[in-house]
Amino acid sequence: MPNPLRWLLLSIGSLLARAGIVDARRVERTTDLAWPRIVTGIARMSKSAADVAMVGIALGPAAIAGVGFATPFWSIAFAVGGGVAGATISLVSQRYGARATEQLSLAVTTSALVVVAITVPLGVLYWTVPERLIGLVGNDAASIAYGAAYLRVLALGVPFAAVNLIASRTLVGADDAWTPMTVRAGGAIANVAINAVLLFVLEWGVVGAAIGTVLANVLVLAAFVTGFTVGRLPVIGEFPVTIDRSRPYTSLEDIRNVIDIGTPLVCTNVARRAAQFPMLAIVALFGPNVVAAYVVARRVRDLMDTPGWGFSLASSSLVGQELGTGDESDADTYGREVLWFGTAVYLCSAAAVLVVAEQVGRLFVDDPSILPLVTTFIVVACVSVVFRGVSGGATGPLRASGDTRWPFYGQVLGLYVFALPVAALGAVSIPLGPVGAVTPLGIGALYAALILETLVPAVVTYHRFAAGHWKVISRGYRPESTPGD
């Protein structure tokens, strides 16, 4: 069956190869590893966007704002899970390249234990005091009520979502992006179907949307556990690695490696997600319509950011495998070529959405009074997402090598030193009068903040990648047994 996404990626890569920017063989290998992850991202981000669209259609802008207020808390689980999973892919890819099977299994089980230990208390917090948490960022009673109801149910799915990331990154690190794509995309499809029934048939509102998310994550984890223990899944097929339950689940060295590599990545992800809390609090000062437009723009940007799911992780896997064999030169070449290949794809994606920004906005809102505002926010999101392509491509090799602190520095600088202060200056320009009345300068500050939060990390992370220190740092995490030793 023809694969349009793979064909599109190969077409863009072929143009770059003809220009002498990348090697055609590396384009093909990168594409084969990246496109399934991109499909996974599209499925999951489409699910997230569909949640907002369905909630908006069923309940209106206040419910969109409520879901928007709750989403950063749910995202913290992904921030933690993704950070620990970044250590997983680093350790797994190097051990897979070195054929160190026993060390690979320990890296996976250690990662899972660490992420569960962190996320279970997080879920308990969300279940216990969701109203207080949502009240920290929202100032509208209806939006707070919607957000609290949504977050309380999501709390049940927090550990499942985090462990799913460990399982997914394990397979990508072992050169298999197809299996996690199939499993997680299937979960996203199930999520949308469940949500449609719970929202429009049973009319359970935001609670129904949250239940769908939890159930989908449980189903996905059940599939991964079965695959890693049995070695295969019906229809999907063989798993490239299995977890040997007869061996110890962890060791002090593996715990130390996961924490050492994963902590900066967790901090990077949490810094990005945590900034949404003060940012949403600032945006809330502009009124619920601006909040709704901002939330829609971020959902659209997340969807456009899905190439990063493929290219950044493909870079980590391919670079890590080369480092595992001791070939630093090839690792560097893969890192550079995947970065430029991925950035070119981001440019094409952003341009395509930019052309139809108003039509995209109509998928979320049907009120002509706020559609122009939503459209403008989407246009700004198209500009800002390109820099995500650069930072994601540069982060891949750093993550593969264990040099994970600089992406954190870039996030902190971009969000807390630039984006949030600029947005706050815009909020100061709100005049006295009706809620939601703002000056053009105030809204402009929000546009600038959306761009700065991606531009600054891109500059910092690319600088670190280009310096090349990550190749030396990787030597401290490589397995002892490599081919040719």
C-alpha positions as CSV (number, residue, x, y, z in Angstrom):
1,M,0.0,0.0,0.0
2,P,1.4,3.4,-0.9
3,N,2.6,5.5,2.1
4,P,2.0,9.2,1.3
5,L,3.8,10.5,4.4
6,R,6.9,8.4,3.6
7,W,6.7,9.5,0.0
8,L,6.4,13.2,1.1
9,L,9.4,13.0,3.5
10,L,11.5,11.2,0.9
11,S,10.6,13.9,-1.7
12,I,11.8,16.7,0.6
13,G,14.9,14.7,1.5
14,S,15.6,14.0,-2.2
15,L,15.6,17.8,-2.9
16,L,18.1,18.3,0.0
17,A,20.2,15.5,-1.3
18,R,20.3,17.0,-4.8
19,A,21.5,20.3,-3.2
20,G,24.3,18.4,-1.4
21,I,22.9,19.2,2.0
22,V,22.2,15.6,3.1
23,D,23.1,12.0,1.9
24,A,20.3,10.1,0.1
25,R,21.1,6.9,2.0
26,R,20.8,8.6,5.4
27,V,17.6,10.3,4.2
28,E,16.0,6.9,3.5
29,R,17.1,5.4,6.8
30,T,16.0,8.5,8.8
31,T,12.6,8.5,7.0
32,D,12.0,4.8,7.7
33,L,12.6,5.5,11.4
34,A,10.9,8.9,11.6
35,W,7.6,8.5,9.7
36,P,6.0,6.0,12.1
37,R,6.7,8.3,15.0
38,I,5.3,11.3,13.1
39,V,2.1,9.3,12.5
40,T,2.0,8.6,16.2
41,G,2.4,12.3,16.9
42,I,-0.3,13.2,14.4
43,A,-2.7,10.7,15.9
44,R,-2.1,11.8,19.4
45,M,-2.1,15.6,18.7
46,S,-5.1,15.2,16.5
47,K,-6.8,13.4,19.4
48,S,-5.9,16.4,21.6
49,A,-7.2,18.9,19.1
50,A,-10.3,16.8,18.6
51,D,-10.9,16.9,22.3
52,V,-10.8,20.7,22.3
53,A,-13.0,20.8,19.2
54,M,-15.6,18.4,20.5
55,V,-15.7,20.1,23.9
56,G,-16.0,23.5,22.2
57,I,-18.9,22.3,20.0
58,A,-20.7,20.6,22.9
59,L,-20.1,23.1,25.7
60,G,-18.6,26.4,24.3
61,P,-15.6,28.6,24.9
62,A,-15.7,28.3,28.7
63,A,-15.2,24.6,28.5
64,I,-12.3,25.1,26.0
65,A,-10.7,27.4,28.5
66,G,-11.3,24.9,31.3
67,V,-9.6,22.1,29.4
68,G,-6.9,24.5,28.5
69,F,-6.3,25.2,32.2
70,A,-6.2,21.5,33.1
71,T,-4.0,20.4,30.2
72,P,-0.7,21.8,31.6
73,F,-1.1,19.6,34.7
74,W,-1.7,16.5,32.6
75,S,1.3,17.6,30.5
76,I,3.5,17.5,33.6
77,A,3.1,13.7,33.5
78,F,4.3,13.7,29.9
79,A,7.1,16.0,30.9
80,V,8.3,13.6,33.6
81,G,7.7,10.5,31.5
82,G,9.3,12.0,28.4
83,G,12.4,13.1,30.4
84,V,13.0,9.7,31.9
85,A,12.2,8.1,28.5
86,G,14.9,10.4,27.0
87,A,17.4,8.5,29.2
88,T,15.8,5.2,28.1
89,I,16.3,5.9,24.4
90,S,19.9,7.0,25.1
91,L,20.8,3.8,27.0
92,V,18.7,1.5,24.8
93,S,20.1,2.7,21.5
94,Q,23.7,2.4,22.6
95,R,23.1,-1.0,24.1
96,Y,21.2,-2.1,21.1
97,G,24.0,-1.0,18.8
98,A,26.5,-2.8,21.0
99,R,24.2,-5.9,21.2
100,A,24.3,-5.7,25.0
101,T,21.0,-7.4,25.6
102,E,21.1,-7.9,29.4
103,Q,22.1,-4.2,30.0
104,L,19.3,-3.1,27.6
105,S,16.6,-5.0,29.6
106,L,17.8,-3.5,32.9
107,A,17.7,0.0,31.4
108,V,14.1,-0.4,30.4
109,T,12.8,-1.8,33.7
110,T,14.8,0.7,35.7
111,S,13.3,3.5,33.6
112,A,9.8,2.2,34.3
113,L,10.3,1.9,38.0
114,V,11.7,5.4,38.2
115,V,8.9,7.0,36.3
116,V,6.2,5.2,38.3
117,A,7.8,6.3,41.6
118,I,7.6,10.0,40.4
119,T,4.2,10.0,38.7
120,V,2.0,8.2,41.2
121,P,2.2,11.0,43.8
122,L,1.5,13.4,41.0
123,G,-1.7,11.6,40.2
124,V,-2.7,11.6,43.8
125,L,-2.3,15.3,44.0
126,Y,-4.4,15.9,40.9
127,W,-7.2,13.7,42.2
128,T,-7.2,15.3,45.7
129,V,-7.2,19.1,45.0
130,P,-8.0,19.8,41.4
131,E,-10.1,22.9,42.1
132,R,-7.2,24.6,44.0
133,L,-4.8,23.7,41.2
134,I,-7.0,25.0,38.4
135,G,-7.8,28.1,40.5
136,L,-4.1,29.0,40.4
137,V,-4.3,29.7,36.7
138,G,-8.0,30.5,36.0
139,N,-10.1,33.4,37.1
140,D,-13.5,32.5,35.6
141,A,-15.8,30.3,37.7
142,A,-17.3,28.3,34.9
143,S,-13.8,27.6,33.4
144,I,-12.4,26.5,36.7
145,A,-15.3,24.1,37.3
146,Y,-14.8,22.5,33.9
147,G,-11.1,22.3,34.4
148,A,-11.3,20.7,37.9
149,A,-13.7,18.1,36.7
150,Y,-11.5,17.2,33.8
151,L,-8.3,17.1,35.8
152,R,-9.7,14.9,38.6
153,V,-10.5,12.1,36.2
154,L,-7.2,12.5,34.2
155,A,-5.3,11.9,37.5
156,L,-6.1,8.2,37.2
157,G,-4.3,8.0,33.9
158,V,-1.1,9.8,34.9
159,P,1.2,6.8,35.6
160,F,-0.1,4.8,32.6
161,A,0.7,7.7,30.2
162,A,4.2,8.0,31.6
163,V,5.1,4.3,31.4
164,N,3.8,4.3,27.8
165,L,6.5,6.7,26.9
166,I,9.2,4.4,28.3
167,A,7.8,1.5,26.2
168,S,7.6,3.6,23.1
169,R,11.1,5.1,23.4
170,T,12.5,1.6,24.1
171,L,11.3,0.3,20.7
172,V,12.5,3.4,18.8
173,G,15.9,3.0,20.4
174,A,15.9,-0.6,19.1
175,D,15.3,0.7,15.5
176,D,11.5,-0.1,15.6
177,A,9.3,3.0,15.2
178,W,6.5,1.0,13.5
179,T,5.3,-0.9,16.6
180,P,4.8,2.1,18.9
181,M,3.2,4.0,16.1
182,T,0.7,1.2,15.6
183,V,-0.1,0.8,19.3
184,R,-0.3,4.4,20.2
185,A,-2.1,5.6,17.1
186,G,-4.6,2.8,17.7
187,G,-5.0,4.2,21.3
188,A,-5.5,7.7,20.0
189,I,-8.2,6.5,17.5
190,A,-9.9,4.6,20.3
191,N,-9.7,7.8,22.5
192,V,-11.5,9.9,19.9
193,A,-14.2,7.2,19.4
194,I,-14.8,6.9,23.1
195,N,-14.9,10.6,23.6
196,A,-17.5,11.0,20.8
197,V,-19.8,8.5,22.5
198,L,-19.3,10.0,26.0
199,L,-19.6,13.6,24.9
200,F,-22.4,13.5,22.3
201,V,-24.4,10.3,23.1
202,L,-24.2,10.0,26.8
203,E,-23.5,13.8,27.3
204,W,-21.0,13.4,30.1
205,G,-19.2,16.6,29.2
206,V,-15.6,17.2,30.1
207,V,-15.7,14.2,32.4
208,G,-16.4,12.0,29.4
209,A,-13.5,13.5,27.5
210,A,-11.2,12.7,30.4
211,I,-12.5,9.2,30.8
212,G,-11.7,8.5,27.1
213,T,-8.1,9.7,27.6
214,V,-7.6,7.4,30.7
215,L,-9.1,4.3,29.1
216,A,-7.0,4.8,25.9
217,N,-3.8,5.0,28.0
218,V,-4.7,1.8,29.9
219,L,-5.3,-0.1,26.6
220,V,-2.0,1.1,25.1
221,L,0.0,0.1,28.2
222,A,-1.7,-3.4,28.2
223,A,-0.6,-3.9,24.6
224,F,3.0,-2.8,25.4
225,V,3.3,-5.1,28.4
226,T,2.0,-8.0,26.4
227,G,4.4,-7.3,23.6
228,F,7.5,-7.0,25.8
229,T,6.7,-10.1,27.8
230,V,5.4,-12.4,25.1
231,G,7.6,-11.0,22.3
232,R,4.9,-10.2,19.9
233,L,1.4,-8.8,19.4
234,P,-1.4,-10.2,17.2
235,V,-1.6,-8.4,13.8
236,I,1.3,-6.0,14.8
237,G,4.0,-8.7,14.9
238,E,7.3,-9.3,16.6
239,F,8.9,-7.0,19.2
240,P,12.7,-6.3,18.5
241,V,13.4,-6.6,22.2
242,T,11.8,-8.4,25.1
243,I,12.1,-7.9,28.9
244,D,13.6,-10.9,30.7
245,R,11.7,-11.1,34.0
246,S,14.0,-13.7,35.5
247,R,16.8,-11.1,35.9
248,P,16.9,-8.3,38.5
249,Y,14.7,-5.4,37.5
250,T,17.3,-2.8,38.3
251,S,20.7,-2.0,39.6
252,L,22.3,1.0,41.4
253,E,24.3,1.7,38.2
254,D,21.3,1.7,36.0
255,I,19.3,3.9,38.5
256,R,22.2,6.3,38.5
257,N,22.5,6.4,34.7
258,V,18.7,7.0,34.3
259,I,18.7,9.7,36.9
260,D,21.9,11.4,35.6
261,I,20.7,11.5,31.9
262,G,17.0,11.9,32.6
263,T,17.0,14.6,35.3
264,P,18.0,17.5,32.9
265,L,15.5,16.2,30.3
266,V,12.8,16.1,33.0
267,C,13.7,19.6,34.0
268,T,13.7,20.7,30.4
269,N,10.2,19.3,29.8
270,V,8.9,20.5,33.2
271,A,10.3,23.9,32.5
272,R,8.4,24.0,29.2
273,R,5.2,22.7,30.7
274,A,5.3,24.6,34.0
275,A,5.6,27.9,32.1
276,Q,2.1,27.3,30.8
277,F,0.7,27.9,34.2
278,P,1.9,31.5,34.6
279,M,1.4,32.0,30.9
280,L,-2.2,30.9,31.1
281,A,-2.7,33.1,34.1
282,I,-1.5,36.1,32.1
283,V,-3.6,35.2,29.1
284,A,-6.6,34.8,31.3
285,L,-6.4,38.5,32.1
286,F,-7.2,39.2,28.5
287,G,-10.6,37.4,28.8
288,P,-12.0,34.0,28.0
289,N,-12.1,34.6,24.2
290,V,-8.4,35.3,24.1
291,V,-7.8,32.2,26.3
292,A,-9.8,30.1,23.8
293,A,-7.9,31.5,20.8
294,Y,-4.5,30.9,22.6
295,V,-5.5,27.4,23.5
296,V,-6.5,26.7,19.9
297,A,-3.2,28.1,18.6
298,R,-1.2,25.9,20.9
299,R,-3.2,22.8,19.9
300,V,-2.5,23.6,16.2
301,R,1.2,24.2,16.9
302,D,1.4,20.9,18.8
303,L,0.0,19.2,15.7
304,M,2.5,21.0,13.4
305,D,5.2,20.0,15.9
306,T,4.7,16.3,15.2
307,P,7.6,16.0,12.7
308,G,9.8,16.5,15.8
309,W,8.4,13.3,17.2
310,G,10.0,11.5,14.3
311,F,13.1,13.4,13.5
312,S,14.3,14.1,17.1
313,L,13.9,10.5,18.2
314,A,15.3,9.1,14.9
315,S,18.3,11.3,15.5
316,S,18.7,10.0,19.1
317,S,18.4,6.4,17.9
318,L,20.7,6.6,14.9
319,V,23.3,8.8,16.6
320,G,23.1,6.6,19.7
321,Q,23.7,3.4,17.7
322,E,26.7,4.9,16.0
323,L,28.1,6.1,19.4
324,G,27.5,2.6,20.7
325,T,29.9,1.2,18.1
326,G,32.4,4.0,18.8
327,D,32.0,5.8,15.5
328,E,31.8,9.4,16.5
329,S,32.3,10.7,13.0
330,D,29.2,9.0,11.6
331,A,27.3,10.0,14.7
332,D,28.1,13.6,14.0
333,T,27.1,13.3,10.4
334,Y,23.8,11.7,11.2
335,G,23.1,14.4,13.8
336,R,23.7,17.3,11.3
337,E,21.8,15.8,8.4
338,V,18.8,14.8,10.4
339,L,18.6,18.3,11.8
340,W,18.5,20.0,8.4
341,F,16.2,17.4,7.0
342,G,13.7,17.8,9.9
343,T,13.9,21.6,9.8
344,A,13.0,21.5,6.1
345,V,10.0,19.4,6.8
346,Y,8.9,21.9,9.5
347,L,9.1,24.7,7.0
348,C,6.9,22.9,4.6
349,S,4.4,22.0,7.3
350,A,4.2,25.5,8.7
351,A,3.8,27.0,5.2
352,A,0.9,24.7,4.4
353,V,-1.0,25.5,7.5
354,L,-0.3,29.3,7.2
355,V,-2.1,29.3,3.8
356,V,-5.3,27.9,5.3
357,A,-5.1,29.4,8.8
358,E,-8.7,30.8,8.7
359,Q,-10.1,27.5,7.6
360,V,-8.3,25.7,10.4
361,G,-9.7,28.2,12.9
362,R,-13.2,27.4,11.8
363,L,-12.7,23.8,12.9
364,F,-12.6,25.0,16.5
365,V,-14.9,28.1,16.6
366,D,-17.9,29.1,14.7
367,D,-18.3,32.6,16.3
368,P,-17.4,35.2,13.7
369,S,-16.5,37.7,16.3
370,I,-13.5,35.7,17.6
371,L,-12.5,33.9,14.4
372,P,-10.1,36.7,13.3
373,L,-8.3,36.5,16.6
374,V,-8.0,32.7,16.4
375,T,-6.7,33.0,12.9
376,T,-4.0,35.5,13.9
377,F,-2.9,33.3,16.7
378,I,-2.6,30.3,14.3
379,V,-0.5,32.4,11.9
380,V,1.9,33.2,14.8
381,A,2.0,29.6,15.8
382,C,3.1,28.7,12.2
383,V,6.1,31.0,12.5
384,S,7.1,29.8,16.0
385,V,6.9,26.1,15.3
386,V,9.8,26.2,12.8
387,F,12.2,27.0,15.6
388,R,10.9,23.9,17.4
389,G,12.3,22.0,14.4
390,V,15.7,23.4,15.0
391,S,15.8,22.8,18.7
392,G,14.3,19.3,18.4
393,G,16.9,18.3,15.7
394,A,19.7,19.6,17.9
395,T,18.4,17.9,21.0
396,G,18.4,14.5,19.4
397,P,22.2,14.0,19.4
398,L,22.5,15.6,22.8
399,R,20.0,13.2,24.2
400,A,21.6,10.2,22.5
401,S,25.0,11.1,24.1
402,G,23.8,11.9,27.6
403,D,24.6,15.6,27.2
404,T,21.1,16.7,28.3
405,R,21.7,19.9,30.3
406,W,21.8,22.5,27.6
407,P,18.3,21.9,26.2
408,F,17.2,22.6,29.8
409,Y,19.2,25.9,29.8
410,G,17.6,26.9,26.5
411,Q,14.1,26.2,27.8
412,V,14.6,28.2,31.0
413,L,16.1,31.1,29.1
414,G,13.4,31.2,26.4
415,L,10.4,30.8,28.6
416,Y,11.3,32.5,31.9
417,V,13.7,35.2,30.8
418,F,12.0,36.1,27.5
419,A,8.5,34.8,26.8
420,L,6.8,35.2,30.2
421,P,8.2,38.8,30.9
422,V,7.1,39.9,27.4
423,A,3.7,38.4,27.9
424,A,3.4,40.1,31.3
425,L,4.2,43.5,29.7
426,G,1.4,42.9,27.3
427,A,-1.0,42.3,30.2
428,V,0.0,45.6,31.8
429,S,-1.4,47.3,28.8
430,I,-5.0,46.1,29.6
431,P,-7.1,49.2,30.0
432,L,-9.8,49.7,32.6
433,G,-13.1,48.6,31.3
434,P,-15.0,45.5,30.3
435,V,-13.3,42.2,30.9
436,G,-11.3,41.1,27.9
437,A,-10.8,44.6,26.4
438,V,-7.2,44.9,25.5
439,T,-5.0,47.2,23.4
440,P,-3.4,45.8,20.2
441,L,-0.1,46.2,21.9
442,G,-1.2,43.8,24.6
443,I,-2.2,41.1,22.2
444,G,1.0,41.7,20.2
445,A,3.0,40.8,23.3
446,L,1.3,37.4,23.4
447,Y,2.3,36.9,19.8
448,A,5.9,37.8,20.5
449,A,5.9,35.5,23.5
450,L,4.8,32.5,21.4
451,I,7.8,33.1,19.1
452,L,10.4,33.8,21.8
453,E,9.6,30.6,23.7
454,T,10.7,28.6,20.6
455,L,13.4,30.9,19.1
456,V,15.6,31.2,22.2
457,P,15.8,27.4,22.9
458,A,16.6,26.8,19.3
459,V,19.6,29.1,19.4
460,V,21.0,27.7,22.6
461,T,20.5,24.1,21.8
462,Y,22.0,24.4,18.3
463,H,25.0,26.2,19.7
464,R,25.7,23.3,22.1
465,F,25.2,20.7,19.3
466,A,27.5,22.6,16.9
467,A,30.2,22.8,19.6
468,G,30.6,18.9,19.5
469,H,31.2,18.3,23.3
470,W,28.4,15.8,23.3
471,K,30.6,13.2,21.5
472,V,33.1,13.3,24.4
473,I,30.4,13.1,27.0
474,S,28.9,10.0,25.4
475,R,32.0,8.0,26.3
476,G,30.9,7.9,29.9
477,Y,27.6,6.1,29.1
478,R,28.6,3.6,26.4
479,P,28.4,-0.1,27.2
480,E,31.7,-1.9,27.7
481,S,31.2,-4.5,25.0
482,T,31.1,-3.1,21.5
483,P,31.6,-4.9,18.2
484,G,35.3,-4.9,17.3
485,D,36.6,-4.7,20.9
